[in-house]
Amino acid sequence: MSTTLASSKSWMSPGLAVALTLTTCLSGCTGSWQKQWPTHVTPAVEVPAPDPTLPPLSVDREWWKAFRDESLNRLVADALANNLDLAKAATNVAEARANVGAANAMSSPRADALGNASSSRRQLSVGNQDLNHTTTSATGGVGVSWEIDLWGRIRQMNKAALARLAASEHTRNAITLSISTTVVETYFQLIALDTNLRIIQDTERNLSSASALEKRRWKADIGTEMAYNQSLAELAAVEARIPDIEAAIEHAQLALAILIGRSPRQMNEPLLRAGVFPRLPEVPNEFDSGLLLRRPDVASAEQLLAATHADVNAVHAERFPRLNLALLAGLIASSSSAISGFPVFSDLSAGVSAPIYDGGSLQSKVDAATARKDEAIAQYRHTVALAFRDVYAAMVDRDAGDRQVDAAVKAVKIRKQALALTERSYDAGRSSKFEVLAETIEFLNAQTARTDAQLSQYVARAEFFKAIGGGF
């Protein structure tokens, strides 16, 4: 049908030609004289002044690679590929992108194929004769409708949709950052548990050997039954700590399995990991405030604010008249003798509508849109404040973790020396077995405390990278 219309020139009426010319002109000219609505301006937030001596910084989204651990890199890659929370975030982005397409479509004409078929019967009586006549007719054509965006309402709706798309993409990046941080911290927790388990198992073997020795000494009347029972008690106390750590390891592995998107069948499979903590990356003592404002959650809040600003403009534009053009053109086929061939029909209309009285409905929409914008402003400022709080807290935890590790390393060294001195004193008969066992347990506690301090140190590094939106 469209080919027939395009190739024919005789069917176009002067009015239709004028309408097409007017439509083409409007499509090219409305952008130059549309109402100019207020542009979005990001609210001012008091942030620390940038240090001019600092070099410009950029964020590395793959910040976990700073730890240089291939097992960790593979786990994070699996999580970002298979995590269900990220899959949901991707669907939100896809939905926002579809909404952008729908908003863009509103600024274009809409064409619909139209068709109609009818049959009518007329019965006439002329004198003594009855005349029956049946007429069958059909029409087919194309209807085109178009709202001319005189005041920029549709343009503002497009801006809102684009801003929400950008916000959904930033939200996905924020979820990526959160998931990668959780994977990294759980991985370090697993390494710490493995380390403490080895320390306790080594102590268990040493105490088991010492207990067997004390039993032989007691039986040979060299030692005492009390010393033997003391060694058994300390051995039992150390053995009781092993099941808790083994259970904690299993829980950590299950948590990682969920994070990396393993199926229920794969959930109990062991996870490859390093046996010791990886290299500790250095982090700066200062940060760029402008860099922090580009953190994914801050950027998302800013885009949502831009969307609400466009929403307010779009609702205000509904106060102004709307111009709608409609065109209907096609062919007629009929069995009537009065119609020959396939004549062309066309119908052009232009409609203008403007609100006069709606009982306050439009004002309520304006008030609601304004309230949502005010809420978005408050949320943006709150998100910025949380971002700076996170960075300051991470820097405090980082410094505290470094000092804690230094103190724990010194404590381990002192307890190791004390244990060696006590054992020599026991061999010389100047100390009791109880003192040796007590120092053994203190040395064990010092070692596990050092591991826990190292875990806090690594978690603080991960939290710092998360707080600034990634690595450098």
C-alpha positions as CSV (number, residue, x, y, z in Angstrom):
1,M,0.0,0.0,0.0
2,S,2.8,2.4,0.9
3,T,4.5,1.7,-2.4
4,T,1.4,2.6,-4.3
5,L,1.0,5.8,-2.5
6,A,4.6,6.8,-2.9
7,S,4.6,6.2,-6.6
8,S,1.4,8.1,-7.3
9,K,1.1,11.9,-7.6
10,S,-2.5,12.4,-8.6
11,W,-4.0,11.4,-5.3
12,M,-2.4,14.2,-3.2
13,S,-4.8,17.1,-2.5
14,P,-3.5,20.6,-2.0
15,G,-4.5,20.5,1.7
16,L,-2.6,17.3,2.2
17,A,0.5,18.7,0.6
18,V,0.3,21.8,2.8
19,A,0.0,19.5,5.9
20,L,3.0,17.5,4.9
21,T,5.0,20.7,4.3
22,L,3.9,22.1,7.7
23,T,4.8,18.9,9.5
24,T,8.3,18.8,7.9
25,C,8.9,22.4,8.8
26,L,7.8,21.9,12.4
27,S,10.0,18.8,12.8
28,G,13.0,20.8,11.8
29,C,12.2,24.1,13.5
30,T,10.6,23.4,16.9
31,G,14.0,22.8,18.5
32,S,15.1,26.4,17.8
33,W,12.1,28.1,19.5
34,Q,11.1,25.7,22.2
35,K,10.7,27.1,25.7
36,Q,14.0,27.1,27.6
37,W,13.4,25.5,30.9
38,P,15.8,25.9,33.9
39,T,18.9,23.7,33.5
40,H,20.0,21.3,36.2
41,V,22.7,22.5,38.6
42,T,24.3,20.2,41.1
43,P,23.7,21.5,44.6
44,A,26.8,23.0,46.3
45,V,28.3,20.8,49.0
46,E,31.0,21.9,51.3
47,V,34.0,19.6,50.7
48,P,37.7,19.9,51.7
49,A,39.6,22.2,49.3
50,P,41.8,20.2,46.9
51,D,45.5,20.1,47.6
52,P,47.2,21.7,44.6
53,T,50.4,19.7,45.3
54,L,48.6,16.4,44.8
55,P,49.0,14.8,41.3
56,P,45.7,14.2,39.5
57,L,44.3,10.8,40.4
58,S,42.1,8.4,38.5
59,V,40.2,5.4,39.8
60,D,41.1,1.8,38.8
61,R,37.9,-0.2,38.9
62,E,40.0,-3.4,39.2
63,W,41.4,-2.3,42.5
64,W,41.7,-5.8,44.0
65,K,44.6,-6.5,41.6
66,A,46.8,-4.3,43.8
67,F,47.1,-7.2,46.2
68,R,48.7,-9.3,43.4
69,D,47.0,-12.6,44.2
70,E,45.9,-14.6,41.2
71,S,43.5,-16.8,43.3
72,L,41.8,-13.6,44.5
73,N,41.6,-12.2,40.9
74,R,39.9,-15.3,39.7
75,L,37.4,-15.3,42.5
76,V,36.5,-11.6,41.9
77,A,36.2,-12.3,38.2
78,D,33.8,-15.2,38.8
79,A,31.7,-13.1,41.2
80,L,31.4,-10.2,38.7
81,A,30.4,-12.7,36.0
82,N,27.9,-14.8,37.9
83,N,26.7,-12.9,41.0
84,L,22.9,-12.8,41.1
85,D,22.8,-9.2,42.6
86,L,24.8,-8.0,39.6
87,A,22.4,-9.9,37.3
88,K,19.5,-8.0,38.8
89,A,21.3,-4.7,38.5
90,A,21.9,-5.5,34.8
91,T,18.2,-6.0,34.3
92,N,17.5,-2.6,35.9
93,V,19.9,-1.0,33.4
94,A,18.2,-2.8,30.5
95,E,14.8,-1.6,31.8
96,A,16.1,2.0,32.1
97,R,17.5,1.8,28.5
98,A,14.1,0.6,27.3
99,N,12.5,3.6,29.0
100,V,14.9,5.9,27.1
101,G,13.8,4.3,23.9
102,A,10.1,4.8,24.8
103,A,10.7,8.4,25.7
104,N,12.6,9.1,22.5
105,A,9.7,7.5,20.5
106,M,7.3,10.1,21.8
107,S,9.1,12.8,19.9
108,S,8.6,11.0,16.6
109,P,5.4,10.6,14.5
110,R,3.5,7.4,14.9
111,A,2.1,5.5,11.9
112,D,-0.5,2.8,12.1
113,A,-1.9,0.5,9.4
114,L,-5.7,0.8,9.2
115,G,-8.2,-1.4,7.6
116,N,-12.0,-1.7,7.5
117,A,-14.5,-3.9,5.7
118,S,-18.3,-3.6,5.7
119,S,-21.3,-5.0,4.0
120,S,-24.7,-3.3,3.8
121,R,-28.1,-4.4,2.4
122,R,-30.9,-2.2,1.3
123,Q,-34.4,-3.4,0.5
124,L,-36.7,-1.1,-1.6
125,S,-40.3,-1.5,-2.7
126,V,-41.2,0.1,-6.0
127,G,-44.7,-0.5,-7.0
128,N,-45.2,-4.2,-6.9
129,Q,-41.5,-5.0,-7.0
130,D,-39.1,-5.5,-4.2
131,L,-35.5,-4.5,-5.0
132,N,-32.8,-5.9,-2.8
133,H,-29.3,-4.4,-3.1
134,T,-26.1,-5.4,-1.1
135,T,-23.0,-3.2,-1.1
136,T,-19.6,-4.4,0.1
137,S,-16.8,-2.0,0.7
138,A,-13.3,-2.0,2.2
139,T,-10.8,0.6,3.0
140,G,-7.1,0.3,3.7
141,G,-4.5,3.0,4.5
142,V,-2.1,4.5,7.0
143,G,-2.8,6.8,9.9
144,V,-0.1,9.1,11.1
145,S,-0.3,11.0,14.4
146,W,2.2,13.4,16.0
147,E,2.4,15.6,19.0
148,I,4.4,18.7,18.3
149,D,6.7,19.3,21.3
150,L,6.0,23.1,21.4
151,W,7.1,23.6,25.0
152,G,9.7,21.0,25.5
153,R,7.6,18.6,27.6
154,I,8.7,15.5,25.7
155,R,12.3,16.8,25.5
156,Q,12.3,17.1,29.3
157,M,10.9,13.5,29.6
158,N,13.8,12.3,27.4
159,K,16.3,14.0,29.7
160,A,14.7,12.4,32.7
161,A,14.9,9.0,31.1
162,L,18.5,9.4,30.1
163,A,19.5,10.6,33.6
164,R,17.8,7.5,35.1
165,L,19.6,5.3,32.7
166,A,22.9,6.9,33.8
167,A,21.9,6.5,37.5
168,S,21.1,2.8,37.0
169,E,24.5,2.3,35.4
170,H,26.2,4.0,38.3
171,T,24.2,1.9,40.7
172,R,25.4,-1.2,38.9
173,N,29.0,0.1,39.3
174,A,28.3,0.6,43.0
175,I,27.0,-2.9,43.4
176,T,30.1,-4.2,41.5
177,L,32.3,-2.3,44.0
178,S,30.4,-3.7,47.0
179,I,30.5,-7.3,45.7
180,S,34.2,-7.1,44.9
181,T,34.9,-5.7,48.3
182,T,32.9,-8.4,50.0
183,V,34.8,-11.1,48.0
184,V,38.1,-9.6,48.9
185,E,37.3,-9.3,52.6
186,T,35.9,-12.9,52.8
187,Y,38.9,-14.2,51.0
188,F,41.2,-12.5,53.6
189,Q,39.1,-13.9,56.4
190,L,39.5,-17.4,54.9
191,I,43.3,-16.9,54.7
192,A,43.3,-15.7,58.4
193,L,41.3,-18.8,59.4
194,D,43.6,-21.1,57.5
195,T,46.6,-19.5,59.2
196,N,45.2,-19.7,62.7
197,L,44.2,-23.3,62.1
198,R,47.8,-24.2,61.1
199,I,49.1,-22.4,64.2
200,I,46.6,-24.3,66.5
201,Q,47.3,-27.6,64.9
202,D,51.1,-27.1,65.3
203,T,50.5,-26.3,69.0
204,E,48.3,-29.3,69.3
205,R,51.0,-31.6,68.0
206,N,53.6,-30.0,70.3
207,L,51.3,-30.4,73.3
208,S,50.5,-34.0,72.3
209,S,54.2,-34.8,72.2
210,A,54.8,-33.0,75.5
211,S,51.9,-34.9,77.1
212,A,53.3,-38.2,75.9
213,L,56.7,-37.2,77.3
214,E,55.2,-36.2,80.7
215,K,53.4,-39.6,80.9
216,R,56.7,-41.4,80.4
217,R,58.3,-39.2,83.0
218,W,55.5,-39.9,85.4
219,K,55.7,-43.7,84.8
220,A,59.5,-43.6,85.3
221,D,59.1,-41.7,88.6
222,I,61.0,-38.8,87.1
223,G,57.9,-36.5,86.6
224,T,54.6,-36.2,88.4
225,E,51.0,-37.1,87.7
226,M,50.0,-33.5,88.2
227,A,52.4,-32.4,85.4
228,Y,50.9,-35.0,83.2
229,N,47.3,-34.0,83.9
230,Q,48.2,-30.4,83.4
231,S,49.6,-31.2,79.9
232,L,46.4,-33.2,79.1
233,A,44.2,-30.3,80.2
234,E,46.1,-27.8,78.0
235,L,46.0,-30.2,75.1
236,A,42.2,-30.6,75.5
237,A,41.7,-26.9,75.6
238,V,43.7,-26.4,72.4
239,E,41.9,-29.3,70.6
240,A,38.5,-27.7,71.5
241,R,39.4,-24.6,69.5
242,I,39.9,-26.6,66.3
243,P,36.3,-27.5,65.5
244,D,35.2,-23.8,65.8
245,I,37.9,-22.7,63.3
246,E,37.1,-25.5,60.9
247,A,33.4,-24.6,61.0
248,A,34.3,-20.9,60.4
249,I,36.3,-22.0,57.4
250,E,33.4,-23.9,55.9
251,H,31.1,-20.9,56.5
252,A,33.5,-18.6,54.8
253,Q,33.8,-20.9,51.8
254,L,30.1,-21.1,51.5
255,A,29.8,-17.3,51.6
256,L,32.4,-17.1,48.8
257,A,30.5,-19.8,46.8
258,I,27.3,-17.6,47.0
259,L,29.3,-14.5,46.0
260,I,30.9,-16.1,43.0
261,G,27.6,-17.6,41.8
262,R,28.2,-21.2,42.3
263,S,25.3,-23.6,41.8
264,P,24.1,-25.8,44.7
265,R,25.9,-28.8,43.2
266,Q,29.2,-26.9,43.2
267,M,28.8,-25.2,46.6
268,N,30.8,-27.7,48.6
269,E,33.7,-27.8,46.2
270,P,36.9,-26.4,47.7
271,L,38.1,-23.0,46.8
272,L,41.6,-22.4,45.6
273,R,43.4,-19.8,47.7
274,A,46.9,-18.7,48.8
275,G,48.2,-20.1,52.0
276,V,49.4,-16.7,53.3
277,F,48.4,-13.1,53.1
278,P,49.4,-11.5,49.8
279,R,51.5,-8.3,49.4
280,L,50.0,-5.3,51.3
281,P,49.4,-2.4,48.9
282,E,50.3,1.1,49.9
283,V,47.5,3.7,50.0
284,P,48.0,7.5,50.1
285,N,47.4,9.6,53.2
286,E,45.6,12.2,51.2
287,F,42.8,12.0,48.7
288,D,41.2,14.2,46.0
289,S,37.7,15.4,47.0
290,G,36.8,15.7,43.3
291,L,37.6,12.1,42.9
292,L,35.4,11.1,45.7
293,L,32.5,13.0,44.2
294,R,32.7,10.6,41.2
295,R,32.1,7.6,43.5
296,P,29.4,5.4,41.9
297,D,26.8,5.9,44.6
298,V,27.4,9.7,44.6
299,A,27.2,9.8,40.8
300,S,24.0,7.8,40.9
301,A,22.4,10.1,43.4
302,E,23.4,13.1,41.3
303,Q,21.9,11.6,38.1
304,L,18.6,10.8,40.0
305,L,18.5,14.4,41.1
306,A,18.9,15.5,37.5
307,A,16.1,13.2,36.5
308,T,13.7,14.8,39.1
309,H,14.7,18.2,37.9
310,A,13.6,17.3,34.4
311,D,10.4,15.7,35.8
312,V,9.5,19.1,37.3
313,N,10.1,20.8,34.0
314,A,8.0,18.2,32.2
315,V,5.1,18.6,34.6
316,H,5.2,22.4,34.4
317,A,5.0,22.1,30.6
318,E,1.7,20.3,30.9
319,R,0.2,23.7,31.7
320,F,0.7,24.8,28.1
321,P,-1.4,23.9,25.1
322,R,-0.6,20.8,23.1
323,L,-0.7,20.6,19.3
324,N,-1.5,17.3,17.7
325,L,-1.5,16.5,14.0
326,A,-3.3,13.5,12.5
327,L,-3.3,12.3,8.9
328,L,-5.3,9.4,7.5
329,A,-4.8,8.3,3.9
330,G,-5.6,5.2,1.9
331,L,-7.6,3.5,-0.8
332,I,-11.3,2.5,-1.1
333,A,-12.6,-0.6,-2.8
334,S,-16.4,-1.0,-3.1
335,S,-18.9,-3.0,-5.0
336,S,-21.1,0.0,-5.4
337,S,-21.7,1.1,-9.0
338,A,-21.3,4.7,-7.9
339,I,-17.6,4.0,-7.1
340,S,-15.2,2.9,-9.8
341,G,-11.6,1.7,-9.4
342,F,-9.7,2.3,-6.1
343,P,-10.1,6.0,-5.2
344,V,-7.8,7.6,-2.7
345,F,-9.1,9.2,0.4
346,S,-7.3,11.5,2.9
347,D,-8.2,13.2,6.1
348,L,-6.0,15.8,7.8
349,S,-6.7,17.3,11.2
350,A,-4.9,19.4,13.8
351,G,-6.0,19.6,17.4
352,V,-5.1,21.9,20.2
353,S,-5.9,21.2,23.8
354,A,-5.1,23.3,26.8
355,P,-6.0,22.7,30.5
356,I,-8.6,25.1,31.9
357,Y,-9.9,23.5,35.1
358,D,-8.9,20.1,36.5
359,G,-9.8,20.5,40.2
360,G,-6.1,20.9,41.2
361,S,-4.8,17.7,39.6
362,L,-2.1,19.4,37.7
363,Q,-0.9,21.5,40.6
364,S,-0.8,18.3,42.7
365,K,1.5,16.7,40.1
366,V,3.7,19.8,40.2
367,D,3.9,19.6,44.0
368,A,4.6,15.9,44.0
369,A,7.4,16.4,41.4
370,T,8.9,19.2,43.4
371,A,8.8,17.2,46.6
372,R,10.6,14.3,44.8
373,K,13.3,16.8,43.7
374,D,13.7,18.1,47.2
375,E,14.1,14.5,48.5
376,A,16.7,13.8,45.8
377,I,18.6,16.9,46.8
378,A,18.6,15.7,50.4
379,Q,19.6,12.2,49.4
380,Y,22.5,13.6,47.2
381,R,23.9,15.6,50.1
382,H,23.5,12.7,52.5
383,T,25.3,10.4,50.0
384,V,28.2,12.8,49.7
385,A,28.5,13.1,53.5
386,L,28.5,9.3,53.8
387,A,31.2,9.0,51.2
388,F,33.5,11.3,53.1
389,R,32.7,9.6,56.3
390,D,33.6,6.2,54.8
391,V,36.9,7.6,53.6
392,Y,37.8,9.1,57.0
393,A,36.7,6.0,58.8
394,A,38.8,3.8,56.5
395,M,41.8,6.0,57.0
396,V,41.4,5.7,60.8
397,D,41.0,1.9,60.6
398,R,44.0,1.7,58.2
399,D,46.3,3.5,60.6
400,A,45.0,1.6,63.6
401,G,45.4,-1.7,61.8
402,D,49.0,-0.9,60.9
403,R,49.9,0.0,64.5
404,Q,48.1,-3.1,65.7
405,V,50.1,-5.4,63.5
406,D,53.3,-3.8,64.6
407,A,52.4,-4.4,68.2
408,A,51.3,-7.9,67.5
409,V,54.5,-8.8,65.7
410,K,56.5,-7.5,68.7
411,A,54.3,-9.5,71.1
412,V,54.9,-12.7,69.1
413,K,58.7,-12.1,69.2
414,I,58.6,-11.5,73.0
415,R,56.4,-14.6,73.7
416,K,58.6,-16.8,71.5
417,Q,61.7,-15.7,73.5
418,A,59.9,-16.2,76.8
419,L,58.8,-19.7,75.8
420,A,62.4,-20.6,74.8
421,L,63.7,-19.3,78.2
422,T,61.0,-21.1,80.2
423,E,61.8,-24.4,78.4
424,R,65.5,-24.0,79.2
425,S,64.7,-23.2,82.8
426,Y,62.4,-26.3,83.0
427,D,65.2,-28.5,81.6
428,A,67.5,-27.1,84.3
429,G,64.9,-27.9,87.0
430,R,64.2,-24.3,87.9
431,S,60.7,-24.0,86.4
432,S,57.7,-26.2,86.5
433,K,55.9,-27.8,83.6
434,F,52.9,-25.6,84.4
435,E,55.0,-22.5,83.5
436,V,56.1,-24.1,80.2
437,L,52.5,-24.9,79.3
438,A,51.3,-21.5,80.3
439,E,54.0,-19.8,78.1
440,T,53.0,-22.2,75.2
441,I,49.4,-21.1,75.4
442,E,50.5,-17.4,75.6
443,F,52.7,-17.9,72.5
444,L,49.7,-19.5,70.7
445,N,47.4,-16.6,71.6
446,A,50.0,-14.1,70.5
447,Q,50.3,-15.8,67.1
448,T,46.5,-15.9,66.5
449,A,46.3,-12.3,67.7
450,R,48.9,-11.3,65.1
451,T,46.8,-13.1,62.4
452,D,43.7,-11.3,63.5
453,A,45.5,-8.0,63.4
454,Q,46.7,-8.8,59.9
455,L,43.2,-9.5,58.8
456,S,42.0,-6.1,60.2
457,Q,44.9,-4.5,58.3
458,Y,43.9,-6.1,55.0
459,V,40.2,-5.4,55.5
460,A,41.0,-1.7,56.2
461,R,42.9,-1.5,52.9
462,A,39.9,-3.0,51.1
463,E,37.5,-0.6,52.8
464,F,39.7,2.3,51.8
465,F,39.6,1.3,48.2
466,K,35.8,0.9,48.4
467,A,35.4,4.3,50.1
468,I,37.2,6.1,47.3
469,G,35.4,4.2,44.6
470,G,38.3,1.9,43.6
471,G,42.1,1.8,43.5
472,F,44.6,4.2,41.9
